[in-house]
Amino acid sequence: MKYIIVTGGVMSGLGKGITAASIGRLLKNKGFEVTAIKIDPYINADAGTMNPFQHGEVFILKDGGEVDLDLGHYERFMDTAFTKDHNITTGTIYRSVIDKERRGEYLGSTVQIIPHITNEIKDTIREVARKSNAEICLVEVGGTVGDIESMPFLEAMRQMHREMPSDCIFIHVTLVPTDSMGDQKTKPSQHSVKALRELGIHPDVIVVRSKDPLNQSARDKLALFCDVPLAAVISAYDASDIYEVPLILEKERLTDYILDRFKLTPEKDDSGWRKMVERMRLLEKKIRIAVVGKYTGIEDAYLSIREALKHAGVDAGCIVDIKWIEAEELESSENPEELLGDVGGILVPGGFGIRGAEGKITAIKFAREHKIPFLGICFGFQLAVVEFARHRLGWKGASSTEITDTPYPVIEILPEQLDVEDLGGTMRLGDSEITVLKGTRAYAIYGKEEIVERHRHRYEVNPEYIEAIEEGGMRFSGKSGNRMEILEIEDHPFFIGTQFHPEFRSRPGKPAPVFRAFVRAVLRDE
C-alpha cells in the first residue's frame, strides 16, 4: 500500500479536500485503485450534530455515516462510495482507546498519547486501506499545522513515514498571497513548512494556492527555502470551477512526480474527466433556479445540492444559476412573486425545525399554484405534503409534529424514533431500497422499479392520512415498505418530492436522475 498524506498550513479553507480529491481522480485516470481517508481533529464522534453555519453540510454515506463535506468531494471526484470508517475523528480514536483500556487490552499499561493514541490512528488507517483493496491511500489531515488538536495525528503520520519511508509521501497545501503591489509573497508558506519540519515531517511536495499561477521567482524561493525539488512546487492557482483543479494539477505534472516517487507505471490515461470539463466550458444557455433554505448565507451548507444541479445542468447543456433565498425572507414578504417571480424552478432542500418552515411552505405553494417546476428534498418533501393538505385539501392548521401541535399531523415522527434520546447517529440514515410504481413520473425518471437512495430523517408521512391525500390528487409514487419516499402531483408540469437525498449520489457525468429530470423540466419551460 502506498500512502499520500495531505496536510495544510497558513490558514484553513485553502482546499486540502479538493486537492486530495483531485489527486485521487488523476491517479484513477492512470488506472490505479485509490481510496481516501479524512481525518478531522475535532472531538465530535462525527459531523452529524454540527451546525451547518459552523461546518457546512453534513454529507451522508451509504452506510449512514454522517461525515465532513470533504468526503462528498472524494465521492464526486473519484466516483467511489465510501463508508463511515473513512472519516476518522479525535472522538472516534479516543473512544476506541478508552474502550480497549476498560477491557484491559493494554495489560495494565499507563495509556498515553504516544504510543497508544498514535498506534490507534495508524492501525485504523491501515485497516481501512486494507479493506478497500486499493493500491494507493490518500489521507487528508484536517486543520492546519500548529493546531493543538492535530498534533497526535501529525505525530502518527510522522511515525508512519518512519516505518515505511519509500511507501509514504507528504503533500503540504499552503498559501502564497499577493500584496497590493502585485508581488507573490512566499514567507507564509516558508513559515508553514518550518512549523511542519519542527514536528519531524519534511514535505515531499508543496501544493501552492494562489490567485494567479506562481511566477518563477516564487517557485525558486519555495524550492530553496522549503528544501524541495523545483518540480515538487505545484502551482494550484484559482480555477473557475473546482472540476478544473485536476487538470491544473496534471498540467503541473503532479501525477508524474508522485508515480515517479513511488516507482509506479501508469496502466492507462483516461481523458473522460477532461472532456467533461471541456463541455462545461462551452455551456452558454442559462436557467435560474431558486433554492429556498435557512442556511443560504453559507453556500457550503447546501454544497451537494449545488453540485447536483451543476451535474444536471452539464448533462442538459445549460448553466444553472442558483438564486439563494432565505426562507425567513419569504415569511415576512407580502408578495412572494417579488422573490420568486424571476426563477424557472424552485427547490426546497432538507433541514430541521420550525425556523423558516413557513417560508418554505410559501415557496412550495407558489410553485404548485403557478405551475413552476418544483423539487422538494427530505424536509422539502414533508413540507410539500403539509402545503398540499392545507391549501389543496383545506385542512386548516395541517403541519408536522416536528414544528407544532396540529389537528392534522400529516407528518409524524418515525415509530422507532419515539424513545430515542441521543441526537448523534440515531436518525434513519444511509441507503435504503425503494420501490417505484410503474406508470408514474418517478418511474419515467428512473426507468426501473427498484432503486437505492440515501436518507437522513426522523419524520415521515403519517400513514393515517395517505389515502385521503392521494384521493386529493397527490400521488406517492415511491415507497420503502410502508414509508412514502416519492410524491408527485398529477396535474402539474413537474412537481416532485423525495424523502431521500438524491444529491448525495450525484456525480459529474452521472447526474442524479431526479435532478436531471428537474433541470430538464426547467429548461423546457424557459
C-alpha positions in Angstrom: 0.0 0.0 0.0 1.2 3.5 -0.9 0.1 6.4 1.3 -0.2 10.1 0.2 -0.6 12.3 3.3 -2.1 15.7 2.7 -1.5 18.4 5.3 -2.3 22.1 5.3 -0.8 25.3 6.6 -1.2 29.1 6.9 -5.0 29.1 7.1 -8.0 26.9 6.9 -10.2 26.6 3.8 -7.3 26.5 1.3 -8.7 23.5 -0.5 -6.9 20.4 1.0 -10.1 18.4 0.3 -10.3 19.5 -3.3 -6.5 18.8 -3.7 -6.8 15.3 -2.2 -9.9 14.6 -4.3 -8.2 15.8 -7.4 -5.1 13.7 -6.8 -7.4 10.7 -6.3 -9.1 11.5 -9.7 -5.8 11.8 -11.5 -4.5 8.5 -10.1 -7.7 6.7 -11.0 -7.4 8.2 -14.5 -4.0 6.4 -14.7 -5.5 3.1 -13.8 -4.8 2.8 -10.1 -7.2 1.7 -7.4 -7.4 4.6 -4.9 -9.1 5.1 -1.6 -9.2 8.1 0.7 -9.5 8.9 4.4 -10.4 12.2 6.0 -9.0 13.0 9.5 -11.0 15.6 11.4 -9.3 16.6 14.7 -12.5 17.7 16.4 -13.7 15.7 19.4 -17.1 15.1 17.9 -17.6 11.4 17.0 -18.9 12.5 13.6 -20.3 15.6 11.9 -23.9 14.7 12.5 -24.7 17.2 15.3 -22.7 20.1 13.8 -24.5 23.3 12.8 -24.1 24.0 9.1 -23.2 27.6 9.9 -20.1 26.3 11.5 -19.1 23.4 9.4 -21.1 23.4 6.1 -23.2 20.5 5.1 -23.3 17.0 6.7 -22.6 14.5 4.0 -24.3 11.2 4.2 -22.5 8.0 3.2 -24.1 4.7 2.0 -23.8 3.1 5.4 -25.3 6.1 7.2 -22.1 7.8 8.2 -22.6 11.5 8.9 -19.3 13.0 7.8 -17.4 16.1 6.8 -18.2 17.6 3.4 -14.8 16.7 2.0 -16.0 13.1 1.8 -18.5 14.4 -0.7 -15.7 15.8 -2.8 -13.9 12.5 -2.6 -17.0 10.6 -3.8 -17.8 13.0 -6.6 -14.3 13.3 -7.9 -13.3 9.7 -7.5 -16.8 8.2 -8.3 -16.4 5.9 -5.3 -18.8 5.2 -2.4 -17.1 5.4 1.0 -18.2 4.3 4.5 -18.0 5.9 7.9 -14.7 4.2 8.5 -13.2 6.6 6.0 -13.7 9.6 8.4 -11.6 9.5 11.5 -12.1 12.0 14.3 -10.5 12.6 17.7 -13.7 11.4 19.2 -13.6 8.0 17.4 -9.9 7.4 18.2 -10.1 8.3 21.9 -13.4 6.3 22.3 -11.7 3.3 20.8 -8.7 3.6 23.1 -10.7 4.1 26.2 -12.9 1.1 25.3 -9.8 -1.0 25.0 -8.4 0.3 28.3 -11.7 -0.6 30.0 -11.5 -4.1 28.6 -7.9 -4.5 29.9 -6.3 -4.8 26.5 -3.3 -2.7 27.4 -2.4 -5.2 30.2 -2.1 -2.6 32.9 0.0 0.0 30.9 -0.4 3.7 31.6 -2.4 4.7 28.5 -0.7 7.7 26.8 -0.9 9.8 23.6 2.3 8.1 22.5 2.2 5.2 21.8 -1.5 4.3 22.4 -3.3 7.1 20.6 -0.8 7.3 17.7 -0.9 3.5 17.3 -4.7 3.5 17.2 -4.5 6.2 14.5 -2.0 4.2 12.4 -3.8 0.9 12.9 -7.2 2.5 11.9 -5.7 4.0 8.7 -4.0 0.7 7.7 -7.1 -1.3 8.4 -9.3 1.0 6.3 -6.7 0.9 3.5 -6.5 -2.9 3.6 -10.3 -3.4 3.5 -10.5 -1.1 0.4 -8.3 -3.3 -1.7 -6.8 -0.2 -3.1 -3.2 0.4 -4.3 -2.9 3.9 -3.1 -4.5 5.5 0.0 -4.9 9.3 0.4 -5.0 10.6 4.0 -6.1 14.2 4.5 -5.2 15.6 7.9 -7.8 18.3 8.7 -6.9 21.6 10.3 -3.6 23.5 9.9 -0.1 22.8 11.1 0.2 24.2 14.6 -3.4 23.4 15.7 -3.2 21.6 19.1 -5.9 19.3 18.0 -3.9 18.0 15.1 -0.7 17.1 17.0 -1.5 13.4 17.7 -2.5 12.8 14.1 0.6 14.6 12.6 2.8 12.6 15.0 1.1 9.4 13.9 1.8 10.4 10.2 5.5 11.1 11.1 5.7 7.6 12.6 4.1 6.0 9.5 6.6 7.7 7.3 9.4 6.5 9.6 8.1 2.9 9.4 7.7 2.9 5.6 9.7 5.7 4.0 9.5 4.5 0.4 5.7 4.0 0.5 4.6 7.2 2.2 4.9 10.8 0.9 3.7 14.1 2.3 2.0 16.8 0.3 1.6 20.1 2.0 -1.0 22.6 0.8 -0.1 26.2 1.6 -0.8 29.8 0.6 1.1 32.4 -1.4 -0.8 35.7 -1.1 -0.4 38.6 -3.5 0.3 42.0 -2.0 -1.1 45.4 -3.1 1.9 45.8 -5.4 1.1 42.5 -7.2 4.0 40.6 -5.7 3.6 37.0 -4.7 4.7 36.6 -1.0 6.3 33.2 -0.1 7.0 33.9 3.6 3.7 32.4 4.9 4.5 29.2 3.1 8.1 29.1 4.3 6.9 29.5 7.9 4.3 26.9 7.4 6.8 24.4 6.2 9.2 25.4 9.0 6.4 24.5 11.5 5.8 21.2 9.8 9.5 20.3 9.9 9.6 21.2 13.6 7.2 18.3 14.0 9.6 16.0 12.2 7.8 16.0 8.9 9.5 17.0 5.7 7.1 17.7 2.8 7.9 15.9 -0.4 5.6 18.2 -2.5 4.2 21.7 -1.8 0.9 22.5 -3.5 0.7 26.3 -3.5 -2.7 28.0 -3.5 -2.6 31.4 -5.1 -4.8 33.8 -7.0 -2.7 33.5 -10.2 -0.1 31.0 -11.4 3.2 31.1 -9.5 5.9 33.2 -11.1 9.3 31.7 -11.5 10.8 33.8 -8.7 8.2 32.5 -6.2 8.8 28.9 -7.3 12.6 29.2 -6.9 12.2 30.7 -3.4 9.9 28.0 -2.3 12.1 25.2 -3.6 15.2 26.7 -2.0 13.8 27.7 1.4 11.4 24.7 1.8 14.1 22.3 0.6 12.1 20.5 -2.1 12.9 20.0 -5.8 11.6 22.6 -8.1 9.4 20.0 -9.8 7.7 19.5 -6.4 6.5 23.0 -6.2 3.0 22.8 -7.7 1.0 25.9 -8.6 -2.6 25.4 -7.7 -4.0 28.8 -8.8 -7.6 29.8 -8.6 -9.8 27.8 -11.0 -13.1 29.0 -12.4 -14.7 25.7 -11.3 -13.5 23.0 -8.8 -13.7 20.4 -11.5 -10.8 22.1 -13.4 -8.4 21.6 -10.5 -7.4 18.1 -11.5 -6.5 19.4 -15.0 -4.4 22.2 -13.4 -2.5 19.7 -11.2 -2.0 17.4 -14.2 -0.6 20.3 -16.2 1.8 20.9 -13.3 2.9 17.2 -13.7 2.0 16.4 -10.1 0.8 12.9 -11.0 4.1 12.1 -12.8 6.0 13.3 -9.8 4.0 11.1 -7.4 4.3 8.0 -9.6 8.0 8.5 -10.0 8.5 8.7 -6.3 6.5 5.5 -5.8 8.2 3.9 -8.8 4.8 3.1 -10.3 3.9 2.8 -14.0 0.5 4.0 -15.2 -1.7 1.5 -16.9 -3.8 3.9 -18.9 -4.6 7.6 -19.4 -8.4 8.2 -19.2 -9.4 11.5 -20.7 -13.1 11.4 -19.7 -12.7 14.0 -17.0 -11.0 16.4 -19.4 -13.8 16.0 -21.9 -16.4 16.6 -19.2 -14.7 19.9 -18.1 -14.4 21.0 -21.8 -18.2 20.5 -22.1 -18.7 22.7 -19.1 -16.6 25.5 -20.6 -18.8 25.5 -23.7 -22.1 26.0 -21.9 -23.9 29.2 -22.8 -27.7 28.8 -22.2 -28.6 29.6 -18.6 -31.6 28.8 -16.4 -32.4 30.1 -13.0 -33.5 28.0 -10.0 -34.3 29.2 -6.5 -33.0 27.2 -3.6 -35.1 28.2 -0.6 -33.4 27.3 2.7 -32.5 28.6 6.1 -28.7 28.4 5.8 -28.4 30.1 2.4 -25.8 32.6 3.8 -23.4 29.7 3.8 -23.4 28.0 0.4 -21.4 25.1 1.8 -24.5 24.2 3.8 -26.1 23.1 0.5 -22.9 22.0 -1.2 -24.2 18.7 -2.6 -27.4 20.4 -3.8 -25.3 23.0 -5.7 -23.1 20.3 -7.3 -26.0 18.1 -8.2 -27.7 21.0 -10.0 -24.4 21.6 -11.8 -24.1 18.0 -12.9 -27.6 18.0 -14.2 -27.0 21.3 -16.0 -23.9 20.0 -17.8 -25.9 16.9 -18.8 -28.7 19.1 -20.2 -26.4 21.6 -21.9 -27.1 24.6 -19.7 -25.7 26.6 -16.8 -27.8 26.5 -13.6 -27.8 29.9 -12.0 -28.9 29.4 -8.4 -30.8 32.1 -6.6 -30.3 31.6 -2.9 -33.4 32.7 -0.9 -33.6 32.8 2.8 -36.8 31.1 3.9 -37.5 33.7 6.6 -37.5 36.4 3.9 -40.5 34.7 2.3 -42.2 34.6 5.7 -42.0 38.3 6.0 -42.8 39.1 2.4 -46.4 40.1 1.5 -45.8 39.3 -2.2 -43.8 36.1 -2.8 -43.5 36.9 -6.5 -41.0 39.7 -5.6 -38.6 36.9 -4.7 -39.8 34.0 -6.8 -41.1 35.7 -10.0 -37.8 35.6 -11.9 -36.9 31.9 -11.5 -37.7 28.9 -13.7 -37.7 26.3 -10.9 -37.9 26.1 -7.1 -36.1 23.7 -4.9 -36.7 23.3 -1.2 -33.8 21.2 0.4 -33.6 19.3 3.6 -33.5 20.8 7.1 -34.8 20.7 10.6 -37.0 22.7 12.9 -39.5 25.5 12.8 -37.3 28.4 11.7 -38.0 29.2 8.1 -40.6 26.4 7.7 -43.5 28.7 6.8 -41.3 30.5 4.3 -40.6 27.1 2.6 -44.3 26.3 2.6 -44.9 29.7 0.9 -42.4 28.8 -1.8 -44.0 25.4 -2.3 -47.4 26.9 -2.6 -46.1 29.4 -5.2 -44.6 26.6 -7.3 -47.7 24.5 -7.1 -50.2 27.3 -8.0 -48.0 28.9 -10.7 -47.1 25.6 -12.3 -43.4 26.2 -11.8 -41.2 23.1 -11.8 -40.6 22.1 -8.2 -38.3 19.7 -6.3 -38.6 19.1 -2.6 -36.0 17.1 -0.7 -36.4 15.4 2.7 -37.9 18.3 4.8 -38.9 19.9 1.5 -40.8 16.6 0.7 -42.5 16.7 4.1 -43.5 20.4 3.8 -44.9 19.7 0.3 -47.3 17.3 2.0 -48.2 20.0 4.6 -48.8 22.6 1.9 -51.0 20.3 -0.1 -53.0 19.3 2.9 -53.5 23.0 3.9 -54.2 24.7 0.7 -55.5 21.9 -1.7 -57.4 19.8 0.8 -58.4 22.6 3.1 -57.1 21.0 6.3 -56.6 24.2 8.2 -53.6 24.0 10.5 -52.2 20.8 9.0 -48.5 20.5 9.8 -45.7 18.3 11.0 -45.4 17.4 14.7 -41.8 18.4 14.4 -43.0 22.0 14.0 -46.1 22.4 16.2 -49.1 20.7 17.7 -51.7 20.3 14.9 -55.2 18.9 14.3 -53.9 17.3 11.1 -50.4 15.8 11.8 -49.8 14.8 8.2 -46.1 14.4 9.1 -45.3 12.3 12.2 -42.2 11.0 13.9 -40.9 7.6 12.8 -42.2 5.0 15.3 -38.6 3.8 16.0 -37.6 7.3 16.9 -40.1 7.7 19.8 -37.8 6.5 22.5 -34.5 7.9 21.1 -32.6 10.2 23.4 -29.2 10.7 21.7 -29.1 13.0 18.7 -25.9 11.8 17.1 -26.2 8.9 14.6 -29.8 8.0 15.6 -31.8 9.1 12.6 -32.8 6.9 9.7 -29.5 7.1 7.8 -27.9 5.8 4.7 -29.0 3.6 1.8 -32.5 2.1 1.6 -34.2 0.2 -1.2 -37.2 1.9 -2.7 -39.9 0.5 -5.0 -41.1 2.9 -7.8 -44.6 2.4 -9.1 -45.0 1.9 -12.8 -46.9 4.4 -14.8 -45.7 7.3 -12.7 -43.4 10.3 -13.4 -41.0 8.8 -10.9 -40.8 5.6 -13.0 -40.2 7.6 -16.1 -37.3 9.4 -14.3 -35.7 6.2 -13.0 -36.7 3.7 -15.6 -36.9 0.8 -13.1 -38.9 -0.4 -10.2 -36.2 -0.9 -7.6 -33.8 1.9 -6.7 -31.4 2.7 -3.8 -31.1 6.2 -2.3 -29.6 7.8 0.9 -31.7 9.1 3.8 -31.3 11.3 6.8 -34.6 12.0 8.7 -36.7 11.3 11.8 -40.2 12.1 10.4 -42.4 10.6 7.8 -45.7 10.9 6.1 -48.4 9.9 8.6 -49.9 6.6 7.3 -53.3 7.6 8.6 -53.6 10.4 6.0 -52.1 8.8 2.9 -55.4 7.6 1.4 -57.0 11.0 1.8 -54.0 12.8 0.4 -53.9 10.5 -2.7 -57.6 10.9 -3.3 -57.0 14.7 -3.3 -54.5 14.5 -6.2 -51.1 13.9 -4.7 -49.6 10.5 -5.6 -47.0 8.7 -3.6 -45.0 7.0 -6.4 -42.1 5.6 -4.5 -42.3 3.6 -1.3 -39.9 1.8 1.1 -42.1 -0.8 2.8 -44.9 1.3 4.4 -42.9 4.5 4.2 -43.6 7.1 1.5 -40.5 8.0 -0.5 -41.5 10.0 -3.6 -44.5 12.2 -4.2 -45.8 13.9 -7.3 -48.8 16.0 -8.3 -50.5 14.7 -11.4 -52.0 17.9 -12.7 -48.7 19.8 -12.5 -46.0 20.0 -15.2 -43.3 18.9 -12.8 -43.8 18.6 -9.0 -41.7 16.0 -7.3 -40.7 15.5 -3.7 -38.3 12.8 -2.3 -37.9 11.8 1.3 -34.4 10.7 0.4 -31.4 12.9 -0.6 -30.6 12.2 -4.3 -27.9 14.9 -4.3 -25.5 12.6 -2.3 -25.3 10.1 -5.2 -24.9 12.6 -8.0 -21.6 12.6 -9.9 -20.0 14.7 -12.7 -21.1 13.0 -15.8 -23.6 10.9 -13.9 -26.3 13.3 -12.5 -28.8 12.1 -10.0 -31.9 11.1 -12.1 -34.3 13.4 -10.1 -32.0 16.4 -10.6 -31.6 15.6 -14.2 -35.4 15.5 -14.8 -35.9 18.7 -12.7 -33.3 20.7 -14.6 -34.7 19.5 -17.9 -38.2 20.4 -16.9 -37.0 24.0 -16.1 -35.1 24.1 -19.4 -38.3 23.2 -21.3 -40.2 26.0 -19.6 -37.6 28.6 -20.4 
